[in-house]
Amino acid sequence: MKVRFAFYVRLTVVMLGLVLVVTIMREAKSILVPILVSGLLAILISPFTSLLEKWKFPKALAVGISVISLLVFTSALVYFFYNQILGFSGDLSLLEARVGYYLGQLNIFLEKHLEGAVPISADSLQNAIFQYLYENAGNLTQGLIATAGSLTMVFIMPIYIFLFLYFRSFLAEFILMSFEEKDKAKVRNVLYKVKQVVKNYIAGMFVVIIILAILNSIALLSLGIKHAFLFAGFAALLNVIPFLGPFIGAILPILYAFLTKDSLWYTFGVFMAFYIIQLFESNLFTPRIVGGRVSMNPLMTIIALFVGNFIWGLAGMILFIPGIAILKVIFDEVEGMEAYGFLLGDIKSAEKKTNRRTLKEQITKVRGRFRL
């Protein structure tokens, strides 16, 4: 005899379950984030490990070479940004002077056109912003290195990546053994699709970041903007955060051009360059390189960003995008969960599926009429 609970009882249970899951995720951030990042990176470099194993490298050696290669690349990237930030900190006095000049011009305008307007104090702004930057510029760069050199990044995560790679076949077999024989083919298919989604997303985003960094650098160097490589690389890296990342990445060089150049044409040039590059990124680079398997509709992407930020901060904003893409793959394959996969999917793909279904229904109706 089946017991049916009222709708409000089921809804209450679901809401309590969600609250419990979110609470656990927030409290276990220091444990879950390194594991998830390590798992994604392990999937990314697994083809290189498999290639070394095909070349008759011992399994442990192949995994070790893969992890060391990843660490060398990450260390080089951190060192590059460390040096760029040190160079940028030397221009703080120039930026402070330019901000003071523009504030003075703004106060003159306010006094001339707005009677009784309270002038903006440059000293207050200096104490609020530049004094903080002066005191923390060194701490910021040292903090970046300390973060990169923390126990989690230097010791625990490489071990996680090594173990994920070494036991990847074992873990896949464990997942398959957790299901009945009749479901193993579908589970194997889901595992393959999840692996492809993660590889497409991370490898594709890496290629897109490289392309954006090169294009941004060319644009800023051609306009004579100092610290072009810092701004270009930072804006390219922020592209992993949809919508918000490209906006923040473009604001910094635009403001720097406004404060350091005498003509507004430089500011306008930086704006147009980043705008055109972003058009190419959103309409050409990401769709072609990353592929449609990880595409989601903007509504779900924005929700994922805010939920990820609420739960894990910046790490959540980065991790929740591939996480939602993985959930979509699982929902599409699990019977009864197709609607949720449809909800997470790209609008264009959903419209195509709807149009196909509508066309089939119309054809069926026409055939039925002719039969009559």
Order of alpha helices (4+ residues) and beta strands (2+ residues): alpha-alpha-alpha-alpha-alpha-alpha-alpha-alpha-alpha-alpha-alpha-alpha-alpha-alpha-alpha-alpha-alpha
